[in-house]
Amino acid sequence: MTIRVMLADDHAIVRDGLRALLSASAEIAVVGEVRDGREALRRCEELAPDVLVMDVSMPDLNGIEAARLIREKCPATRIVMLSMHSSVEHVFRAFDAGASGYVLKDSASAEVMTAVRTAYAGGRYLSPALENVARDPRFTEARSGPIESLSARERQVLQLVVEGKSSAEIARMVHLSPKSVETYRSRLMKKLGVADVPALVKFAIQHGLTPPH
C-alpha cells in the first residue's frame, strides 16, 4: 500500500530535498507541498494525506499550532514534525499538539523515512539524539511554561503580530474584528510580561513560534 505524504516547510530547497528523498521509495508518494501552517490545514482537508511532514517554524501559522488544528480537522493524518529545536519545551509541545514524530533537521535523512513509516503504522518516533530530552523530568512539566499560559487564539495573534501584520490584516486572517485582535494583543503581552513588540519578537523566536528571518 502506498503511503501518501504531504510536505510543509517555508523553504523550497527543504521541500525539494524531502520530496526527492521520499519519492525514492516505491511505497511513498508525495501528494502535495505547502509553505505555511495555514495552507497545510487547508490542503490536508482537501488531500487527506496519510502523513504530513511539517516544519515547526513557519510563517503565518507555525507547525505546532497547525498540528493542533489538523488533528481536529483531519484526525486520520499522522504528523511528523521537523525542527532545528532540540529543547524539552519544543519536543513536549509537538507531541502535546498531536504529532506522531519529531525529527531534527540535521539528522540523517534515513530518520525521516523511518519516522514516516512509524507514524503511518500508528507508532511514535523521536530522533535518537533526543532520547535524553524525553527522559528529562522537565518533559512532563513543560505544560507550565509561558507558552501554555496563552490560549490557542492568543498564540496565533502573537505570531502574526511579531511577523509585522497589522490588526486589520490579522483580523481578516483569523476571522475576528480589529478591536478583538487588539484585545488579544494586549492580553497576551500582559500575560507574558512584555511591554513592546521587540520583546515579543524575541520571545516568539526563542519558543519557535515564528521563523528567525
N, C-alpha and C positions, 0 to 999 in steps of 0.2 A: 504493500500500500504506500502511496506517495504522501510524504509529509509536506503540507502546504505552508510555506513560511512567508511572512511579511517583514520588511526591514524598516526601522525608523531611526534615522540619525540625521542631524543637520549638516553633516559633511558628506558631499557627494563621493569623495575619494574613499571614505569608510564604507559607504553603501556599495560602491563598486567592488571593493575588496571582499566584502561579505558575500555579495552575490556570486562572485567568481568562486569563492571557497565552497559555498553551499551547493551551487549548481553543479559542482564537480561530482557530487554524489547522485547516483541514479535514483535514490529513494527520496530526494528532496527537490521540491520545485518552489522557486521564489515567485510568488504571485503578485507582489506589489511592493512599492517603496514610497516612503514619505519622509518629510524633513522636520516635523514637529509633532508634539503630543496631540494637539487638537485634530490635526489631519489623520493621525494614527487612529483616533477614536472613530472618526467618520468612515475611514476606509475599512476598519475592522468590521463595522456594522454592514458594509457592502460586501466584503470578500469572505468574511468568516474564516480567516486562516487558522490552521491548527496551532501554529506557534508564531508569536510576534517577538522578534529580536529587536530590542529598543534601548537606545542610549538613555542614560539618566539625565544628563544636562542638555536640554534642547530649548529653543526659544518658544515664546507664547504659552506653552504648557509643557512643563518638564516631564520626564519619563515616569517618575514616581506618582505624580498627581494623575497623569494619564492612565497609569496602571489601575488606580482605584476605580476610575470611571469605566475603563474597558472591562474590568472584571464584573462590573454591574451589568453592563450592556451586552457583553459577549462572553459569558461565563465559560463557554467551551474552548475559548482561545487561551492557550498557555503562554506565559510571558517570561522571556529570558532577558534580564537587564544586562547591558554592557556599561561599564563605568571605569573612569580613571580614579574614582574614590574608593579607598580601602578602609575607611573608618567604621567603627562599630555602628555609629548612627546611620550611615548610608545603607549598610547591609541590612540592619534591622528594619529601616523604613521601607526598603524594597520588598522584603518578604511580608511585612505587615500590610503593604498595599496589594498583595496578592501575587507577587512574582513567584515563578517556579524555579528560577535560576538566577545566579548573579556571577558574571564573568568579568574579570579585569581586562581592560582593553589591551594591556601589554602582555597578556597571557598567550600561550601557544595557540595557534589557530585551531588545532585539534580540539581544544576545550570548547569552542563554540559548537562544533559538530556534536560533541558528547552532550553538551547542555541541551541542544535542540532535541536530540533523541531521548534524553532522560525526561525532559519536560513533556514531550509528546506521549511518553509511556506513563505519565502521571506521577513521576518522581520529582525530587528536588535536587538541584545541582548548585554547588558552591565551589568556586575556584579553590583548588588545594592550598593556594597561597593564603587563603582567607580562613582556613580551618581554625587558626588560633583566635581569630576575631569571633567566630561563632561560639567558642568555648569561654570567651571573656564574660565574666559575671555582669559586666555593664550591658551586655547584649539584651538581657531581659529587662533592664532598667531604662533603656533608651526612650521608652514611651514618654518619660517625664521631661524630655528635652524641650528646648524653646520652640521647635517646630510644632510639637504636639500641643502647645498652648494656643495655636491658631486653628480656626476652622478650615475646612477644605476651600471654602469661598475666599477666606482671607489669604490663604496661601496662593490662590490663583491671582487675586488682585495684587498681592505683593510682587509676584514675578513680573506682571505686566507693568507695574509702576517702575520697578528698577530697570526695565528694558526701555523706558522712555515714553511709554504710551500715555496719552492724555486721558483725563477722566471720561471724556466723551467717547474716545476710542475704546477704552476698557468697557464702558457701558454697553457698547454695541457688541463687543466680543463675548461678554458673559451674560448678556441679556438682563441688564439692570439699568436703573436710571443713574445719570451722572451724580445725583445727590447721594444715592445709596453707595456708589463707589467711593465718594469722599468719606462717608461714614465708616465704611470698611477700612479705608486707608488710615483714618485717624485712630480707629480702634486697634488695628494691628500694630501701629507704631507705639501706642501706649503699652500694649502687652509686651512688646519686645524691649521697651525702654530706650527707644531711639528717637532722636529729635529731627533728623533730616534725611534726605534721600541718599547722600553719600554713605551714611551709616547703614541704610537699608541695603544698598548695593553690596557693601562688604559682607553683610550678613547673608544675603541671598547666594553669593558666590561661595562663601565658606560652607554653606549647607547644601550646595548642589542644586539650588532651585533655578538657577539660570546659568548659561554658559559664560565662562570668563572671557568674553570677547572685548 
